[in-house]
């Protein structure tokens, strides 16, 4: 898009050149045009939603059954149904993000209403006298993952008049380094369009938004004074989910051995909108507000007041997997279960776009100029989409029933993130399947998850439930991952109540409190390649997510 140059703006005084070689670039504001390994890992993470009974017991249901969540955990549990059942589970989720040491900017909460489970179990065969005692068909939907989060914050890089040569970090520096290193400059008419790899689009927006200028073949932030304090503000809003539509069959052999299988069709939707804003304040040697100046102390004719960069990515796709499970009741009260979930094969369409808004002030006339520019939309669809295979999962569980009074259940799950494989990459992407494979093999590992739950019935019609779970890190060395906040550890506690409203109606409620620890991350950085030092960087930020889930299941037996 043509960059319109005003006469008074052309007089902006040049600052120090931003050219650099052998640099690599990253941070939260970078690489949003493609999928990184952490994006595939995030899509592979699951959480025990389902019915309120399962959620209340911490998801520890590998060895339990007679619940519609069994289709997505251990389908052998369907074999424990004695009657037909239909259930519906609405879910309220409230996510809260908190960034250490940085106040909130525009909001840290995201609230969403959805369904955690809808399904029906049909007893299609029953013969108490034969070894095959019963067969149960299950059809339903279970929520697998929740992407509804929001976090925002502001921090300030304050100009120190006693250190006038110490410039405050700004993304304009990194934009100039990126374009200059790869020899990207406007044409003779000042035009710089978006006919480049989308990786360059934010930097090109920076040019069209007046963050940087081409001055004699050098990129310079010529309208950001050297006496600038920079307020960095970030707002990241994510929405979407993964839902699994399952068809399952569970068999009961003599009320001792239960086996089951599920075919799951998954629906994926994830949208991330990211706003990064810089506001510039200029100060003199005494710390008082002043106009922007160059390195010689000469006032700039025009100065940048703020810029706001917005980037949006959308993922829309589907996946398929299979689940097999067995539950054995070796003695009365004891149940032991095992389930295997094959890798899920995903087909993902993805889109990306960005825009920028900026405000310039003419220091001579005090005129304002508001600028806006946007990129085209990049679409990775059809045969040019992102296809990948998620990790396989192996689940073990044991539970003990104390008559009709109590149940104690414990689960262990192993999930191999080093087995994620990218099968198709859009044409023109900077990475290929083998590069992703090497990263997953070398830098990721299997995770271990422990879940436990207990149910107590003080009255025959009333149940109290407690539970919890913990999952360790998928990274061999999480300090390597500072491009974006990636979950490396999570834990949760749960509670719930159940009541029989009648012979054929059950009402369950549950609450979960989930804490997700994430890797610290840079907003932007330029770094010398091959393990070199940082050149320009924002500094690390540390954001933690806390989620609150409230669910209610209404079940009907017939």
N, C-alpha and C positions, 0 to 999 in steps of 0.2 A: 504494500500500500504506500502511496506517495506520502512522504513526510513534508508537511507544509512548513516552510521556514519563514518566520517573520523577521523583518529588518532588525528590530530591537533584540530579538533572540539570537540572531547570528553574531551579535557582539559579545556574547557570553565569553568570559575569559577562560582559556584552557587550563585544566589542572594537570597533574602528573600523568604520564601515559600509563595505560593499563595492560600493555602487551605483556604476554608471558608465554613461555613454551613448556612443553612436557608437563602440562597440568591435567589433572582429572577433576571433574566437577560433580557435586552431589548435594544432598540435603533434602529436606522435606519438600522444598519448592522445585526440585529437579526430578527428572525421570518419571513424570506423571503421564507421559505419552505412551508408555509401554508397561509391561508387567515384570516386576522384579521377582527374585526368588521368594522374598518375604510376602509378596502378594499371593503367590500360589500356596504358601504355607498357611496364610490367614484363611484362605478359602477351604483348606483341608481341616481346620480345627472344628470340632463339634462340641455340643454341650447337651447334657441330659435334660431336655424338655419333656414333652409328652403329657401324660395325665398328671393331675395334682397329687395323686397317691405316689407316683414314681418320683416326682419332683420333691415331695415332702420327705422321702426316704433317701435323698441324695443321689438318685439314679442308680442305686445299687440293686439292680434287678436282673443280673445275668442268670441267677439260679432261681428266680421267682417267676411267676406267671399269672395267668388269668387276668391280664391287663393289656389294653390295646397298644401300649407303648412297646410291648414285647416284639412287635413287628420290626422295630428299628433297633432293638437291643439284642435279644435272643429269641428268634421266632419259635423255638421249642416251647416257650411259655404259653403259646396259643393252645397247646394240647391240654392245658389245665382247665380250660373253660368247660363248664358243665351245661351252660345255657347260652342262648343267644344274648348279645349285649350290644348296645349302641351308646356311645358317649361323645360329649362335646366339651372342649376345654378352652375357654377364652383366656387370654393372657395379657396382663398389663406389664410393660417394661419401662423402667426409668433408669437411664444411664447418667452418670455424673463423672465428668473429667476434672482432674485437678493437676495443675502443673506446679511443681515445687519452686518456690521462690518468686513466682510471677503472678500478679493479680489477674483476675478474669477480665476479658475485654468485652465481649458482647453476649456471653452465655456459655454455660458448661453443662447444661442439662438437655436430655433428649427423651421424650416420652412417646410411647407407641402402644397402640392396642392391636392385637393380632389373635390368631388361634394357635395354640400349642399342639392341639390334637383334635382330630375328628375321625371317627372310625366305627366300624361295625365288625363283630365277630359272629359267625354263623356256624352252628354245630351241624355239619352236613352228614355226619355218620356217627352212629352210636350202637355198640353191641357189647354189653358188659360180659357176655359169655365167651367172646373170642379174644385172642391175644391183642388184636387191634381194637382197643376199647372205644376210641372215638377219633374223629377227624374234625378239625375246626378251620374254616376259611376266614381269613382276616383281610379287610380292605380298609385303607385309611390314609390319613395324612399326619405326619409328625414333623414338628419344627426341629431342624438340625442345628442351625446357626442363626445368630442375630447380629446384624451389623449396625444397629441403630445407636449411634454415639454422637457426642459433640464435645469439643473442648476448644477453648479460646484463652488467650492470655496476651499480655503486653509486658515488654521490658524495655529498658532504655540504655543505650550506649552513650554516656554523657561526655561531652567535650571538656577537656581539661586545659584551661588557658596556660597553665604552667608547662604543658607538653604540647606545644602547637604543631609539632611534626607527627604526633600520634593521631592518625585519622581513625574515626569511628567506622566500624564495618558497615557496609551497605551492599545490597544485592547488585547495585549498579556496577561495583568493582568486578564482581564475578561475571556479570553479563559481558562486560568489555573484554575481560580475559578470554572468555569462551569464544566470542566472535573473532577476536583478533588472532587467537592461536590457530584457528582454522581458516583464516583469510577471507572472512565474510564481511563485505563492506557494501554500502549503498552504491547505486550507479551514479553517473555524472549528474543526473537530475535530482539526486537525493532520495531516490526510491529504494526501499528495501522491503520486498514482499515475503510471502510465506511459501515460496516454491523451494523450500529446503526441508530437510528432515525435521519432523515435528519437535525433536529434541531441542532445536534452536528457536522454536517459536517464542518461548518466554523472553529470551534475550532480544529477539527482533521486536517484540512488543515493548521492551525497554527502550529501544531506539525510537520507535514511533511514539512512545510516551515521554520522550525528552529526558530520560534518565542518563543517556550517554549520547555522544556525538562523535562523528568521524572528523578528526582535526589533523590534517596532513598525514593521513594513513595510520593514525593512532586513535584508538577508542579512549575517550576521556569522559568522566562525569562532569561536564563543564557547567552545569547549573546546580551542582551541589557544592556549597562552599566548604573550604577546609576547616572552617570553624563550626561545623555542624554537629549537634547532638542528634542521634537517630533513635526514634521510638519504633521498635519492632512489634507488630501486632499480628497475631495469627488466629484464624477461625477455621476449624475443620469440622464439617458436618457430614456424617455418614449415615446412610439409610439402606435398608434392604435385609434380606434373609436368604436362607436355604431351607426349602421345605421338601420333604420326601413323601412321595405318593407310593404306597407300598401295597403289594399283593402277596399274602403269606398263606402258608399252610402249616398247621401243627398237628402232630399225631401223638396219641397216648397209647402206650403199650402196657397193659395190666396195671396202670397207675403207678408204675415204677420207672419206666423209661419214656422220655418225651423227646421227640425230634421235630425239627421245623426248618423251613426255608422261606426266604423272602427275595423277591425281586423289587428293587427300589428305583424309582424314576425321580430324579431330583430337579427342582426348579431353582435357578440361581438369579438373584437380582441384587446388585450393589451399585449405589451411586455415591460418589464422594465429591463434595464441593469444598474447595480450599481457597480462602482469601488471605493473602499476605499483604500487609500494608506497612509502609514506612512514612513517618512524619518527621520533618526536619525543622529543628530549631537552631538558630544561629546566635552566637554569643561573642562579646568582645573580651579583651584581656581581663576585665574586671568581673566577668561573669554576667554582664547585663545583656539583655536582648539587643541584637544588632542585625544588620544586613549581612548576607553571605559575602565572603571575600575569598580571593585566590591565595596562593602560597606566598605572594608578596604583600598581602594585606590590602590589595586593591578591591574595592567593592565590585561584585558582579552586576552586570546590567539586568540580569534576570536570575531568579532563584526558584528552585523547586520547593514547593510547600509540602506536598505529600504525593504519594503514588499508591495505588491499590491494584494488585495483580490477582485475578481470579482464574482458577483452573478447575475444570470439571471432567470427571471420567465416569463412564457407566459401563457396567458389565451385565449382560443378559444372556443366560445360557441354560443348559441342561446337562444332566449326568445320569449314569446308570451303574448300579452295583448289585451284588448278590450277597446274601447272608445265610449262613448255615449254623445250626445250633443243636446242642444236646443238653438235656437235664436228666440227672439220675437221682432217684430217691433210694439210697442203699438201705437205710433204716428209717423207721418212723420219725418224722420231725426234721431229718437232715436232707438237704438238697444240695447237689453239686452241679454246676453248669459250666459249659464252655461254648463260646460262639466265635466264629470267624467271619469278618467282613472283608470281602475282596476290595481291591483298589477301585475307586470310583473313576470312571472315564468321563471327563467333562469336555463339552463343546461350548466355547464362550465367544460371543460377539462383544466387541468393545468399541467405545467411542471416546474421543478426547477433543476438548476445545479450551480456549483461554481468551481472556480479554484484559485490558488495562485501562485504568483511569488515573489521570494526574492533574495537578494544579500548579501552574506557574504564575509568578508575580513579577511584573515589570517594576524594578526598583526606581526607575526614573519617572514613569507616569502613574505607577501604582495600579495599572490595568491588570485584570485577571484573565488568564486563559485556562479553560478546562478542556482537557483532551481525552478522547476515548478511541480505542482501536480494538479490534477483535480478530482472531484467527479464523480460518475455515474449520470445519469439523473433520477430524480423522476418523474413518470408520474401518475397523477390522472385522469383517463379516464374511459369512459363507465359507468358501475354501480358503479365505485369507484370515481366518480367525485364530484364536488361541485355544489349543487343545492340550490337556494334560491329564495325568493319572495321579490321583491322590494316594496317600499311604494305605497299606493294608492294616487291619486292626485285629488283635486277638484278645478276647475277654475271658477271664476266669471268675467264677463266683461261687460262694458257699453261703448257705443260710440255714438257720435252725428255727423251727417253730415250737414254741412252748404251749402246746395245746391250742386253745382258742384265745389265749391271753396275750401272747407276745411273739414277735418275729425279730430276729437279728440277722442282718445280711451284710456281707463284705464282698467287694469286687476289686479285681486288679485288671488293668488294661495296658497293653503295649501297642504303640503306634509308631511305625517306622517312617519318619520324615525324610531320612536319607534315601528312601525309595521313591520319592516324588520324581516323575519324569514328564518333561514337556514334549509333546508329540508333534505339535504343529506351531510354527511361528509365522506371523504375517510377513509378507514380502517387504523388504526394506528395513526390518528390525535389526538393531545393532547386535543382538545376541542370537545364537542358534541353539538348537536342542542339545548338542553335545556340551556347550558351555554351561547350560543350566544343569545338565547331568553331573558335570564335574563339581559344580558348586554344592549341589545337594549331597553328593558322596563325601566331599572333603570337609564341609562346614556344618552339616546337620547330623542329627543322631535320632535314635528312637526315644520316645517319651514314655514315662511311667505314670500311670494314674491310679490312685487309690480312692475308692468310694465306700462309704459305710452308711447304713441306715437301720433304724429300729422303729418298730410299730408296737404300741401297747394298747390293749383294749380294756380299760377299767370297767366298761359296760359292754354287753354284747352288741349294742347298736352304735357305740362311740369309740373312735380310735384317735390316738395321739401319736404323731410321727416326728422324728428328728433324723438329721443326716448331715453329711458333708462330703467334700472331696478335695483332692489336691492333684495337680499336674505339674511335673517339673519341666525343665527347659528342653527345647528342640535344638538349641544351638550348642555346638562344641565350645565356641568362644563367643559369647554374645557381645563382647566389646568391639567385634569387627563390624557390627551392624548398627551404624549411627546415621543412616540415611533417613530413617523414619521410625516412629515408635512401633515396635513389634513385640507382641506378647511373648515373654519368656517363662512366666510362671503364673499360675492361677490357683485360687482356692475359693471354696464357698461353704457356707453353712445353710441348712434348710430346716424348715419346720412345717407341720401341717396338721390338719384335723380332718376327720371323716365321720360321717353320720349316715345311718340308714334311715331314709325318710319313709320307708315302707318295705314291704317284701321285695318289691321289684325296682326300687329307686334308691340311688346312692348319691350323696353330695360330698365332695372332697374339696378342700381349699389348701393352698400351700404358699409358702414364701421362701424365696431364695435370695441370699446376699452373696454376690460374686465380686471378688477383687482380682484385677488383672494387673500384674506388674509388667512394665514395658521397657524396652531398651532406651537409654538416653539418645538424643538425636540432635543434629545440626539443622538449622533452617536453610542454610546454604553454606557451601565451602568450595574453595579451590585448593588443591593439594598436589604437591609434586609426586609424580608417578613412582612406582616401584617402592612403595613404603616410605616416601619422603615426607617432609614436614608440611603442615598447613601453611598456605600463603594468606588467604583471606577466609575468615570463618565467623559465624554468628555466635559461637559458643554453644555448649550443650544444654538441652532442655530435657526435663524428666517429667513425663505425664503418666498418671495412674488413673485407671478406669475402675469405677465401682458401679455395679449394676444391681438393681432391685427388681425382682420378678414376683408378681402375685398372680396365681392361677386358680381357677375354679372349675371342677369337673362335675358335670351332671350326667349320671349314667342310668340307663334303663335296661333292665333284663326282661327277656320275653321268651 
